[in-house]
């Protein structure tokens, strides 16, 4: 058998066997990959040979991960997260580097070496942290956003570190410095410093400009050809090309891929790119984790077990304490700060590259670098375990607090007409309108603070998870006419709609949708009707904007009605294509162009009375009153042409 096929068989077989077992045991897929790597590595079964080539290939998984992260981070998002990225992230890097440097100096290292070790160990693993948070369901919440901001700043900090670390050299650089990490072996390493700087700026400019003015037309051309496999190939070509360009000028390929993703985040092809590249990310990241596990030097651990255990525990505890303190100072609650600190307590994949680079540059000795490499790898392997331990401790703390459980729901209102699940900003408006028109409703919410606040205002709200079938039955779902789902949680909304439709087939289900995609998802799971949560509010603001820009009130009102009618027709027309990503995107573009033409035609022939209900009498009355006052009339004219009070009889 060819060596390549043998290697592929070993790696894939280890992943297929180990990861499902680890998931079944509650350890998570990341730890499963790492265990698989240890088992097939040279220290145990020795089923794989030299790790260098495989590691270089596997590191491409980190490159793809950062490209996909970049696609999710629009420039506006970066601006919104600037405090988290540069504030929390900057404080973490500086604080951790100084804390580790002080510890290293106290242990007898020269201050230059101690500072270099601190900078290297300040990095955390983007791949492991984000994968672990995804599996724990924490990626989209405040914990995930804070961790992502810190990780992003760490990735950005790698560039100045490559410039700073050689200045800390204590011995003459070794001959292989140009090969360390692949960063010194750039095409511009022989150029003067000013020329290298210009080359770096030129490469970054090429990525930004190419993404805006070259890549989009290419993707548009490929999309019109309707060849999905070529679209996937083009997406991979972009990632590989950008990574190669960044590496040729001495920058991190992963950072270049992230920059390319940010540039394309505003593109209309963003979702298609994510869908096509996602399978490669999962496979290559799994391969990366396996190679990390296989690279753990168990012989070194056996020779210096106490030293290595002390290094790993000291690193993780120190990073936890620094991150926890910074997060608390930034205003994070204790539990959230602990979750972020636990997630970021390990060393990172960039540490392997930086350690190799520092050895070649004469900053850190080879023996110390080998020990630190093993410590970083072990800390990465322990991250899923640390998160599990954190969850167990958090559960014990919560269980030790006797009076936080809310009272059990007591549904004594009789048979309701409507059940409202979720009584936040959205649900309250709907509920008040229905109550004002004589309908009896039962309200469920799972936010105890929100419930207590609403009860202070005299609102009757019951605590409970509306996705529980027994709670819905107790609330009267079998007798109610309608269920209104107004939850903030996107996934919970879908789950509740699906559960209620199966259990109560005669119940009318109306649901709050996150966006158009979520609306289609809810309809396919049994909702009778949906309302996109920001659609009507945005239309209302648009109508106000038209009036402020000079439209008469009735014209703005009717223009809004035209838009609403055409948008809802487009929504219905595109429903059959939901789930066919490429066809849906192309049809959406055609529908948007058609909608623009129809709107223009409708507005051009707009006449009073043309659209039923289009006249907004309240705003028309106000306009007539203002007109009468400007003319000096004693009494303003109302909408029906009367002056003063309407005549009696």
PyMOL commands that set and color helices and strands:
alter all, ss='L'
color gray80, all
select helices_A, chain A and resi 3-24+29-40+52-58+60-72+75-80+82-106+111-121+126-136+142-168+175-182+193-225+228-248+253-264+270-294+298-303+305-329+334-343+349-360+366-399+425-436+448-456+469-475+490-503+516-524+535-548+553-577+581-604+617-631
alter helices_A, ss='H'
color red, helices_A
select strands_A, chain A and resi 418-421+441-445+462-463+482-485+508-513+529-532
alter strands_A, ss='S'
color yellow, strands_A
deselect
rebuild
show_as cartoon
